[in-house]
Amino acid sequence: MNIKRVVLAERPKGEPTIDNFRFEEIDIPRLQNGELLLKVRWLSLDPYMRGRMDGAQSYAAPVSIGEPMQGECVAEVIDSRNQKFTTGELVTGRFGWVSHAISNGEELRKIPKSNVPEQTALGVLGMPGHTAWVGLNKIAKALSGETIIVSAASGAVGSLVGQLAKKKGLRVIGVVGSQQKHTYVIEELAYDGCINHNTVSSVGDFRELVASHCPEGVDVYFENVAGITLEAVLPNMNDFGRIAVCGMISWYSGQGLQNAMAFPKFWRMVLVKRLRANGFIIFDHKESFPEFWKEVSPLIESGEIKYKEDIRKGLESAPDSFLELLKGGNFGKMLVEL
Ligand SMILES: NC(=O)c1ccc[n+]([C@@H]2O[C@H](COP(=O)([O-])OP(=O)(O)OC[C@H]3O[C@@H](n4cnc5c(N)ncnc54)[C@H](OP(=O)(O)O)[C@@H]3O)[C@@H](O)[C@H]2O)c1
């Protein structure tokens, strides 16, 4: 038996391409005492992986050339020489884009037994869900009666932000990239309004649309995309508004930067409106995961909170699926089933 894996073949110049990845097979090493062998069942594809493809140092180290792409997985223990794990148990861990992995058991999380599908541990009940919950409650400190705009509103993070905000009594306006996503967030997730950023003709037009959807202004902006969405929302922010800076996917490969709002104009808007823009990285909030899980998992089990998955089949589909994710080609949490 071999380990199949997808490695970073070369660093992207601008937008990534399929040539940046390479498939490999390597022998499975013999298990040592204290180790376990895992078979990956689900791989999560997430926008942050784009940043890891660049050589620049960020809050996390980049993937080295020739090394497997990083990523979180649900895996089954298929052999164990570690007393803490038995064959058949399911765990999550950062095994990467691989078919099998060997682990010493550190940094693994056993998936608690529940009635929800195991792969939710990578989505609505995993890192993206936790990000939504932290961003809304601890970073933006959103309050009942306020208006929130959520970008990438049908996605893994955004769809939970919007639904939790509705439950808290906020007025929720989503920004999405297609009519299908628009219909979903209005009809299934019960948002109060939605804008399709792919149908706006200019930033000015977009700004007017935000104003018409938010007659009392925007108190909270949950930032997932930046770009023209940010430019359209900013002038509509109320004084003392808060921005939870979660992501900026429209800029991850450097697109659109030449036409972006000038920094002095942006900075002035932060000043005159006395905004609080608070960046956050979910890895700094590990201690709140149990609280998040305790609150959100019953809502998932009961169906009160909905989630959508975009499931691709086989490790070989990972590179193409990831490239699609970066362009909005996913509809729901992007997962690869191995
Ligand atoms: N700070 C943290 O710790 C943390 C943790 C997790 C995720 N994040 C960030 O949260 C954001 C959402 O992540 P996710 O996992 O939930 O992904 P997702 O929303 O499920 O998928 C990404 C979505 O981004 C939108 N998008 C892609 N390119 C865009 C563009 N050029 N302009 C506008 N929208 C674009 C697309 O939605 P539309 O088709 O609707 O435009 C796409 O479906 C990302 O920025 C990610 O990096 C941050």
The ligand as an SDF file (V2000), in Angstrom:
LIG
                    3D

 48 52  0  0  0  0  0  0  0  0999 V2000
   -9.3960   34.6150    9.8810 N   0  0  0  0  0  0  0  0  0  0  0  0
   -9.5040   33.2970    9.9510 C   0  0  0  0  0  0  0  0  0  0  0  0
   -9.0120   32.6620   10.8930 O   0  0  0  0  0  0  0  0  0  0  0  0
  -10.2430   32.5720    8.8600 C   0  0  0  0  0  0  0  0  0  0  0  0
  -10.6650   31.2390    9.0390 C   0  0  0  0  0  0  0  0  0  0  0  0
  -11.4130   30.6370    8.0110 C   0  0  0  0  0  0  0  0  0  0  0  0
  -11.6940   31.3410    6.8540 C   0  0  0  0  0  0  0  0  0  0  0  0
  -11.2390   32.6180    6.7140 N   0  0  0  0  0  0  0  0  0  0  0  0
  -11.5530   33.4080    5.5340 C   0  0  0  0  0  0  0  0  0  0  0  0
  -12.9600   33.4840    5.4350 O   0  0  0  0  0  0  0  0  0  0  0  0
  -13.3200   33.6540    4.0710 C   0  0  0  0  0  0  0  0  0  0  0  0
  -14.3910   32.6350    3.7050 C   0  0  0  0  0  0  0  0  0  0  0  0
  -13.8130   31.3410    3.8160 O   0  0  0  0  0  0  0  0  0  0  0  0
  -14.7130   30.0370    3.5910 P   0  0  0  0  0  0  0  0  0  0  0  0
  -13.9020   28.8670    3.9610 O   0  0  0  0  0  0  0  0  0  0  0  0
  -16.0280   30.2470    4.2330 O   0  0  0  0  0  0  0  0  0  0  0  0
  -14.8820   30.0150    2.0020 O   0  0  0  0  0  0  0  0  0  0  0  0
  -16.2450   30.0040    1.1800 P   0  0  0  0  0  0  0  0  0  0  0  0
  -16.9920   31.2520    1.4920 O   0  0  0  0  0  0  0  0  0  0  0  0
  -16.9350   28.7020    1.3760 O   0  0  0  0  0  0  0  0  0  0  0  0
  -15.6910   30.0520   -0.3030 O   0  0  0  0  0  0  0  0  0  0  0  0
  -15.0270   31.1800   -0.7770 C   0  0  0  0  0  0  0  0  0  0  0  0
  -16.0160   32.1850   -1.3920 C   0  0  0  0  0  0  0  0  0  0  0  0
  -15.3860   33.4360   -1.5700 O   0  0  0  0  0  0  0  0  0  0  0  0
  -16.0570   34.1420   -2.5690 C   0  0  0  0  0  0  0  0  0  0  0  0
  -15.1030   34.7360   -3.5160 N   0  0  0  0  0  0  0  0  0  0  0  0
  -14.1110   34.1120   -4.1810 C   0  0  0  0  0  0  0  0  0  0  0  0
  -13.4750   34.9910   -4.9780 N   0  0  0  0  0  0  0  0  0  0  0  0
  -14.0920   36.1690   -4.8020 C   0  0  0  0  0  0  0  0  0  0  0  0
  -13.9010   37.4670   -5.3650 C   0  0  0  0  0  0  0  0  0  0  0  0
  -12.9360   37.7080   -6.2470 N   0  0  0  0  0  0  0  0  0  0  0  0
  -14.7160   38.4590   -4.9590 N   0  0  0  0  0  0  0  0  0  0  0  0
  -15.6900   38.2270   -4.0580 C   0  0  0  0  0  0  0  0  0  0  0  0
  -15.9280   37.0130   -3.5080 N   0  0  0  0  0  0  0  0  0  0  0  0
  -15.1230   36.0160   -3.8880 C   0  0  0  0  0  0  0  0  0  0  0  0
  -16.9380   33.1510   -3.3160 C   0  0  0  0  0  0  0  0  0  0  0  0
  -18.2900   33.3720   -2.9220 O   0  0  0  0  0  0  0  0  0  0  0  0
  -19.2990   34.1810   -3.8760 P   0  0  0  0  0  0  0  0  0  0  0  0
  -19.4490   33.3470   -5.1070 O   0  0  0  0  0  0  0  0  0  0  0  0
  -20.5120   34.2840   -3.0660 O   0  0  0  0  0  0  0  0  0  0  0  0
  -18.6440   35.5000   -4.1740 O   0  0  0  0  0  0  0  0  0  0  0  0
  -16.4560   31.8120   -2.8000 C   0  0  0  0  0  0  0  0  0  0  0  0
  -17.4700   30.8450   -2.8480 O   0  0  0  0  0  0  0  0  0  0  0  0
  -12.0340   33.5420    3.2670 C   0  0  0  0  0  0  0  0  0  0  0  0
  -11.5470   34.8370    3.0000 O   0  0  0  0  0  0  0  0  0  0  0  0
  -11.1020   32.8180    4.2130 C   0  0  0  0  0  0  0  0  0  0  0  0
   -9.7500   33.0710    3.9260 O   0  0  0  0  0  0  0  0  0  0  0  0
  -10.5240   33.2260    7.6880 C   0  0  0  0  0  0  0  0  0  0  0  0
  1  2  1  0
  2  3  2  0
  2  4  1  0
  4  5  1  0
  4 48  2  0
  5  6  2  0
  6  7  1  0
  7  8  2  0
  8  9  1  0
  8 48  1  0
  9 10  1  0
  9 46  1  0
 10 11  1  0
 11 12  1  0
 11 44  1  0
 12 13  1  0
 13 14  1  0
 14 15  2  0
 14 16  1  0
 14 17  1  0
 17 18  1  0
 18 19  2  0
 18 20  1  0
 18 21  1  0
 21 22  1  0
 22 23  1  0
 23 24  1  0
 23 42  1  0
 24 25  1  0
 25 26  1  0
 25 36  1  0
 26 27  1  0
 26 35  1  0
 27 28  2  0
 28 29  1  0
 29 30  1  0
 29 35  2  0
 30 31  1  0
 30 32  2  0
 32 33  1  0
 33 34  2  0
 34 35  1  0
 36 37  1  0
 36 42  1  0
 37 38  1  0
 38 39  2  0
 38 40  1  0
 38 41  1  0
 42 43  1  0
 44 45  1  0
 44 46  1  0
 46 47  1  0
M  CHG  2   8   1  16  -1
M  END
$$$$
